[in-house]
Every structure is written in structure tokens, then in C-alpha cells.
Amino acid sequence: MYTVAHIYTGLKYRNDGYKNFTREALDMLANFSPRAEIYKDREFFLDLTGAKNVHKILEDLTELLTPAYCDTMVISVACTKLTSRACSLAVVNMPKKYIGTLPVTLKVVNKNVILATVGPDEKNFWSLLPVHLLWPLDNRLIRQLQFLGLNSCKQVQEISLAELARHFGSQAHFIYRYCRGIDYERVRSVTGSDRQLMRHYPLRGCADRLQWDLLFRQAADSLAAELSARLEGFRELKLIVQDEDHRIKTAAKKFNRVLFTSSAIQTNLHLLINRLSLSGPLRSIMICLQGITPVPAQQTELFAEKALAKPQAKPAREKLAEVIENLNRKYPSQPVSLGGLLTISRREKMLQLWDPYRFTKEKVKMLGETYR
């Protein structure tokens, strides 16, 4: 059994030219589940199958999205995409007296956010719905159903498939399924250019830049560790901040090559925060790595160089292993990478090491020697 949430966000008037809500909201949702998709402008589906505490996840989402991005929000949880959006439409468009007759549990998270959960008896839920909430159907088909006197899903359920086919042809099968709440479509995975990693940090009015620096360091180490475990890098870094007045400011930077180190993330975060020219306290900071992609193919194994495979290169291999062991002992949080992993030119030797904490092209000095 699946768990699908439909998120219906209300419009919010903004006078600061902010228009990227849909894109950034998808980035936030993808951090909670790999299956998240945009249905329409400001409507989203989120697959929470297997999540231990669904309501806690959704409450965290409401803190992210309101009040900075939207004024109101309705979140409906059900077993299918079909049922979850139908529940949201019912809560938004139908009177409260009618909602009370449905097997739906309503919870007011705050005055602007409603969380609706469809009970396990979804058949009873669909038998009480009007046909105009069969949202996957074309409006022409809905009007035709109403013209035939079929105003509720229960009335449509009493019609055989053969009778529906006589009136609706090839569309009869979809009407037969949808009026019973049968839906096999899954929420699409966030893949390709949509893949991203995100970290969100509530600051609660902090204006101390030293605290921001510490936060950037923690975020950079966390993101770099996750990228290292996946053997992936990123091509775009985005910083989103929210000030005390709930205004959103965004700064982004794209790169021509794949980056993945903690120092690269931390350095560029400082560049972005300076670009925003912030003066007052902040409510929250969000850091997004986008354009997630595997590391380049030229990133070879440690001793893949043919020259190091020769018998006369054995002392060099032993010395290299000793240097790497010492460096990893000195910097345990960031394992040392060879030159090929940092996309340097092919003219550089395999024995040339780079300091992962700096961007300068200086040789790493270890035990008083410079290894070339």
C-alpha cells in the first residue's frame, strides 16, 4: 500500500518580483522523498511510502512553505494520487457540512494549513463524491455524465462497463476505474536536471555572521560527505534566505565543471551570502546543490597509471601510500583525493597531490618534501 500526499497551495501576492515558487518548492519536496512531482502551478504530489512519521514530515513542510511562499495550504494524504487530489479539491471547493459526511480526518495545523487524511475505507469515500471531482477526466466527459443524470460517483458505479462503453466508447474504461478510486499511477521520481541535495537551517532571527560561518561549514561537510558516498558532484549552488519580514532572497552560481569538495561548497556559499548584502537578522537559510551528476570518467583508481604498475615504481607506490595515510590521519573529515579526481591537466603526474582544503595550485608538502 502506498502513501501519497497532495499539496494544494493558496496564492500569495508578492511585490518583490518573486516568481520561482514552483521550482524551489519542488526542490524542498525532493529532499523529503525521491518521488515528488509538480501537477499544476502550485500543486504537488509527494510519495511518502515507507516513511515512519508522515504527519511529522508534513508539519515540517508547512513550516518551510508558509508564510513565506504561500498564504494557505491544504495537504491530503491517501493511498493513490487520484484519491489524494480529489480530497484536496473537496476540502477547497465543497462546503464544510458536506466534508463532514466524508470518511476524512481533518487537522488544522495552524489557521492557514489544513491536513486531511482519507480513512482506510476509500470505496465509501468515492461513493459519496460528486462526478465533477473526477479530476483526471476531461470536462466534456463530466458534462456528458451530468447530462445523463449521473451526478455522483455512486450512480456511475451502478452502471455496467458495457453500458458506459455504449455512451463513452474507449473512455468508458477510465470512467469505470476512476469512479471506484482505482489508480495505478505512481508519483514520478525526481531525476536528471531536477536532482538536488538540500539542507534547511532555521535561525530564528540570528544576525551573527560567525554563526552563519559555522552553519556553512557544517552544511558543506554534510553535503560533501553525501556526495562522496554517492560518487557524485554538482554543477549549481543555490542559497535561499528568509529575513524577519518573511521576504525571500535567492542567489545562485553555476559552474563549468563538477565540484564535490567541502571547501568548494563553503567558499562559494560565502560568495553568495556577500552577493545578497544582508544587514538584518534571518529566519532561515536553505542551501541547495543542483545539477547532481556522476563524477567525470577520467577520475581513475589510485594506481591505475601504467607507470606506477612497473616493478621499478614499487618504491614510489609505497611512498605514495605512506603520504596518503598521513594526510588522511591529519584531515579525517575530508579524505585526500589525487590530482585526477580534481580534474587537473593530464600533464600532472599521478604522484602529485593537492590539498583538498585549498584552491591554490601548490604541491602538498609532507614530511618536509615536495612530491612530484
N, C-alpha and C positions, 0 to 999 in steps of 0.2 A: 504494500500500500504506500502510495506517495503522499507527500505533504507539500502543497503548493500554496503560496501566498500571492494574492493580487493586491497591488498598492495603487490606490487612486488618490492622486494629489490635487488639491484645490489650487486655483490660480492665485498668484501673488503679484500685485503691482509693484514694480521697481522703477526707480528714476535714475539708476546709475548705469543703465545700458547693459545690465547683466542678462545674457541670453543663453548661457550654456548649461542650464539646469539639467536637461535630459541626459546629456553626455556625462556630466560629473556625477549625477545620481546613479547611473549605471556603474560607474567606477566604484562607488561606495557599496552597491549591492553585490558586485562581483567579489568583494572582499569577504562577504559572509557566506557565499556559495558560488561554486564554479558555474552553476546554471542560473543565469539571470538574463532577461531579455526585455527590450522595450516593445510594448504592444502599440501604443499610440503616444502622441506627445503628452508627457507627464503621467503615463500609465506604465506599470512594470509588472512582470511576473518574476517570482523568486522561488526556486526549488529548495525546500528545506528538508528533504527526505533524509532521515538518519540523524537529524540534529537532536541533541539531548534536551535542550530547553528552548522551544520555538518562541514562546512568548517573551522570554528574556532577550532573544535576538531582535525581535520586532520592536520591543521597547527601546533598545539601543539605536535602532534605525530611526525611530521617531525623534530622538534627541539630535541625531545628525541632520535630519531633513527639515525639522521645524524649530523655530520660526524663520530661520534664515532663508530657506528655499521655497517654502510654501506656507499658506495660512492654515489650511485644513487638510486632513488626510483620513482616508478610510482604508483599512487593511483587512482583507478577508482571507481566511485560511480554510482550505478544503482539500479533498483528495485529487482533484483534477483542475486544470486550467479553466475548463468550461464552468464548473460549479463556483470556483472562487470569484471569477469576474461577474457572474450572474448575481452572486451575493452582494458584491460591491455596488452593482447597479441598483439592486433592490434597496439597499440602505440609503443610497444617494437620492433615488427618484421616487420611492414609494412612501406613503405616509407611515408614521410611527405605529398607528393602530394596525396596519397590515403587517408590518415587520414583526409585531408581537405574535402573530399566528404562525410564523415560520419556525422550524426547529433550528434556530440560530441563537448563539450566546453572544450578547453584546457586552463589551467592556469599554468604558470611557477612560482612556489612558490619561488624557488631560482634556481641557474644554474644547480643543480643536482636533483631537485624534480619537477615532473610534476603531476598536479592534473587534471584528466579527468572526466567529468560529462556527462553521456548519457542523451539526451533530453527525453521529455515525449513520443515521438513517437518511441518506441522501435521496432515496426513492420518494420518501414522503416530502422532502424539500422540493423536488421538481414537480410533484403532483399539485403543489399549491402555487406555482409560479404562473404568471400570465405569459402568453406566447411572445410578447414583444421583448422579453428578456432573453430570448434565444439569440444571443448576440452574434454567433458565427453565421447566421442566416442572412441573406440579402433582405433589404426592406421590402422588396417586391414580393418575396415569398411570405413574409409576415403579413403583409396586407392581404394576400390571397387566402391565407389561413383564416384571418379575421372575416373575410368576405364569406367564407364557407361556414361561419358560425363557430369556429374553433378558437375561442378566446383564451383558453387556459391549456397548460401542458397536459393536465389530466384528461381533457377532452380529446387531445391528439393521441394520447396513449391508448384510448379505446378504439382507435381506427386501425385496421389491419394494414400491413405493409403493402398488400396488393391494392387496397383502396387508395392509399396515398400515392402509389405509382400511377394510378389512373389519372390523378389530377396534377401530379408534380413531376412525373417522369423520372429521370435519373437523379433528381434531387430528393426523392422520397426516402432513400436510404439514410441520408443525413438528417432529415427531419425526424425519422423514426428513432435514430440514435440520440440526437440532442434532447428531445423532449423527455427522455429517460435518464439524462445525465451521463450518458456513455461517451467517454472521450479518451482516446489513446495517445493524444499528442503530448509530448514531453516539452518542458522548458528547454530552450536551446542553450548550449554551452557558450560561454564567452571565450572565443578563440581568435587567432590571428591578431590583427592590429588592436583588437579590443582587450587583449590580455594585459593585465596590470597587477601591481602589488601596491598596497596602500597601508598606511599607518595613520591613525587618528589619535590626537592627544588633546584632551580638554585642559585648558589653562586657567579658567575661572578668573579672568581679569589680571593675569600676570603680565607685568611690563618690564621685568628684569631680563636684560639681554644675556646675562650669564646663564640664567635658567633656560633660555632659548638655545644657547650653545650646547648645554648639557643634553637637552632634548634632541638636538640634531645629531649629536654623537651617538646617543642610544639608538635612534632610528636608523642611522647609517649602518651601525654594526648589525642590527637585527635584519635589515633588508639585504645587506651583503652576505650574511650567513645563509639566508634563504636562497639567494641567487646561486651561491656556491654549491649548496646541496642539490640544486636543480641543474647545475652546469649551464646556466643561462645568464644573459645580461640584458641591459635596457638601452633604449635609444632616445628616450624623452623623460625629463624630470619635471614634475609639476608641484607647485607649492600653493596651497589654498588656505587662507587665514580668514578668521571671522572676528571682527572687533566688537567692542562693547555695545554698539548700536545695531548689531546683527548684520552689518554690511559685509559682503563677501569681496575679497580681493584675491586675484589669481595671478601668478607668474609662472611661466613655463620656459623650458630651454630644450632644444633638440640638438642631438649630436650626430656627427657623421660616422662615428664608429661605435662599436658596442662597448659599454662600460659596465663594470660589475664590482669594483672595489669600494670599500668603506670610505676611503679618502676621497674618491671621486664624488660620491654622493654628498659627503659632508661639505666639501669645498664648494660645490655648485649650489647647495642649499644656502650657504652664506651669501653667494652672489645674488640669489633670487630674493632673499629677505632684504638685502640692501636695495634692490631694484624697487621694492614696494614702498620704501621710505615711510616705514611705520613709526608713529610717535606715541600713541596711547596704548593702553592695555589690550590684551587679546583674550577672547573667549575660548578659541580652539585653533589648532593648526593641523592640517591634513597634508601628508606627503604621499605622492603617487609616482610610481615608476611605470611608465607606459612603453609600448613597443617591445614587450618582452620577447626575446628571441634566443635560440641556442648560440653558444659561443662559436666564433669562426672556426672553420675546418682546419686552419693552419695551427691551431692550438694542439700540439702534439704531446706525447708522453715524455716523461723525464729524460730517458736515454734513447729516444728514437733517432737521434742524429747518427748517421753512419760512422762518422769519425770516432765517436765515443765507443762504438762496438768493436773497434780493433783492439788486439791484445795490448799494444803499446799504450793504449789510452786508459789502462786499468788504474794507474796512479791518479789520473785526472778524475776518474769516476769516484774513487774513494775520497779524494779531497772535496769534490763537489757534494757528496753525501754528507760529509762532516760539516761543511759550511751551512748547508740547508738545515741540518739538525740543530745547529747552534742558533740560527736565525729564528727557527720555529720555537725554540725554547725562550728566546728573548721576546718574541711577539706571538704569544699563544693565541690571541684573539683573531689574528689575521695570518694564516699560513702564507709562506713566501711562494711566489709564482715565478717561473722562469721567464726569460725575455720573450719567448714565443707566445706566452699567454697574454702578454701585454701588447701584442700586435706591433712589435718593433720591426725594423727592416731586416731582410734576410742576411744582410752583411754582418749582423751581430753574431757573435759566437754563442754556442749553447752554454758555455761556462759563464757567460756574462749575466749577472744577477741585478735585479732592480729592487729598490726599497719600495714596498707597497704603500708606505705612508707618505711618499712624496711624489711629485710630478716631474722633478728635475731629472736630467739625463746623466746623473752621476753614478759611477760604479759603487756598488755596495762594498764597503771596506770591513773586512772581518779578520781578526787576529793580526792586525797591522799590515795586511796585504791587500792589493787590488787584483782580483782575479779577472783575467781577460780570456 
